[in-house]
Amino acid sequence: MSPTTDCNPKVEIPSGPAESLAAQLSSMLPEVAVVQVRLQGPRTLWPHLGLTAVHASGRTLRVPRAKAVTIARWIIRSFPQAGWAASGGHAFDLRTAELRGLEV
């Protein structure tokens, strides 16, 4: 075994598209644990992207509007099979790269 074997630790590379998206969003939103995405805003009858960023402790964090809309679009396009129009929204966990439905 060479003496330089331990000098270069292996970097964890995301294996799938959901993991890649979670890694990218984690770097963009460092304090966020879960991102909640809705197609309908609470006060609108028409489609209106809504994004809520939630810290691990449960408090919401402010995300600028342009960044929120961009991230919401990335998540919706990454999970087209999720039935966005028929649901009340979904939560994307950045720690586990899992998408789950929001309880209404």
C-alpha positions, 0 to 999 in steps of 0.5 A: 500500500502506498503512503499517499492512499489516505491523502485523498479522501473519496468525495460522496457523489450523489447517485441519482437525480433526486440526490443530485438535486438535494445536494445542489439545493443544500449548497444554495440553501445551507440552513434548509432541511425541507422545501415545501412546494405548492402550485396554488398559493393560499390566496389564489385560485390559479396556479401560482408557485409557492415555496416554503423553506423549513429549517431542521428545527421547524422554523421557516426561512425567507427565500428571495422570490426569484430563487424560490420560483426557480427552485420550485420549478426545478423540483416540479420538473424533477418529479413530474410523476408526483401529480402536482395539479391534483395535490396540495403540494409536496415536501422535498427533504434535502437531507434524504432526497425524498419527496412526500405529500403535504398534509392538508 
